[in-house]
Amino acid sequence: MLDRVPLADAARPLVRLGGAGFAAGTTEILKDVTLDLAPGDPIVLLGPNGSGKTTLLKIAMGLIAPTSGEVLADRAAVRSAFLFQKPVMLRRTAAANIAFALAAAGRPADRGTVAGLLDRVGLGAVAERPARRLSGGEQQRLALARALARAPEILFLDEPTASLDPQATKVVEDIIHQVVAEGVTVVMSTHDLGQARRIAGTIIFLVKGRLVEHAPATTFFRNPSTEAARRFLAGDLVL
Amino acid sequence: MGALDLVLRGDPTLLAIVRLSLAVTLSATLIASVLGMTLGAVVALTRFPGRTPLIVGMNGMMGLPPVVVGLLVFLLLSRSGPLGGLGLLFTPGAMIVAQAVLITPIIAALTRQVVEDLWAEYRDELTAMQLGPAGRVAALLWDARFSLVTIVLAGFGRAAAEVGAVMIVGGNIDGFTRVMTTSIALETSKGNLALAIGLGGVLITLILALNGLAWGVRQWAERHAG
């Protein structure tokens, strides 16, 4: 994990990006993003495929280092967790996956805690099933429970429902709403406008690696300030 | 007396040879597993100067000729060798050392490949969980356990079947360092085919039975743990 830099006061952002960029060889994936991720309503990263959403999430989480600019975050003090678009299930039962995540977070991995997390995502009945044999939707919920096992203050979700059917999407979104209601700061990427409308408090709109618009969700959807956002909301292809 | 009769009757000579063979090979496999898995996991998960030549060397040493290993261990353990003071030459201890030297590169090289492949799959998840290096190694070895069992069995099979190294460092002393493979070679040259065939049958049966057991355990475990 990167950048164990303390941020100053109680009203601090959880993560601060200052001119952060990321390049792979000569290809710039993220360009000069300055942004505070502060506690509060869900923050949704919106943008077409290849706009740099996943890279931004990974930099904010500390999974990769920016190749330019800086990231400030007190990784030791702020518990964070990450849900990948295609999570990898450990070769164990569903319950053992949760127990592993609890132990990794230094939390007690007793049966009660494991069962509580599984019940929370509606997987209590499949606790002893091998995780890799669960359906795609069940695996995504298990990965969400594994992330919640860290008792995160900030939860990064990378297109968590991208490969799910509407019913499974609804279940995951309901869990996200519960998590938000409990005070967890959710930072989520999606290219699904409907999902962004249902979840977002704040929208960060990215195009080609640049932060194009950063606004409250109501403002963004009613009165976007850029031509790119207007075209995206109208369903046009933003290339 | 026929080979089958020797086996079914539990011939004391045959049983003593089988017991010693198992003791030597299981000990060597245990030692090589601890050394080889540790080395393989460390090489898989770390980057350091000389790593690539080390991997090439480990892979190349999977095909070490047993007689060369026997010669090297003989030179190390002989009276004038650097480890001559241990007095291991022509004892089962020397045979364990030779077999361990022979199969440690096999276990290390295959473990490195398995753990590295699994790490490529798990890297993001384990990093996001903020797991430390020891935790990562433990998690990867545990999740690779089914493949590692197969690797250990490959090492066991190689050790149990080799004859050159244990012949050189053990001396094939009757009742002391004579194991199945060296006995088969000796009895065949003497024309005592019954004992040679009996030992050969036991050796093949043991290896097949162990592999069958491991396959069954793997099938069961994959059904129950994924």
Chai-1 contact restraints between the chains, C-beta under 6 A:
chainA,res_idxA,chainB,res_idxB,connection_type,confidence,min_distance_angstrom,max_distance_angstrom,comment,restraint_id
A,M1,B,Q130,contact,1.0,0.0,6.0,A-B,restraint_1
A,L63,B,T127,contact,1.0,0.0,6.0,A-B,restraint_2
A,F82,B,A128,contact,1.0,0.0,6.0,A-B,restraint_3
A,V88,B,E121,contact,1.0,0.0,6.0,A-B,restraint_4
A,V88,B,Y122,contact,1.0,0.0,6.0,A-B,restraint_5
A,V88,B,E125,contact,1.0,0.0,6.0,A-B,restraint_6
A,L90,B,D143,contact,1.0,0.0,6.0,A-B,restraint_7
A,R91,B,D143,contact,1.0,0.0,6.0,A-B,restraint_8
A,R91,B,G226,contact,1.0,0.0,6.0,A-B,restraint_9
A,R92,B,A225,contact,1.0,0.0,6.0,A-B,restraint_10
A,A104,B,M129,contact,1.0,0.0,6.0,A-B,restraint_11
A,A104,B,L131,contact,1.0,0.0,6.0,A-B,restraint_12
A,P130,B,A225,contact,1.0,0.0,6.0,A-B,restraint_13
A,P130,B,G226,contact,1.0,0.0,6.0,A-B,restraint_14
A,A131,B,G226,contact,1.0,0.0,6.0,A-B,restraint_15
A,R132,B,G226,contact,1.0,0.0,6.0,A-B,restraint_16
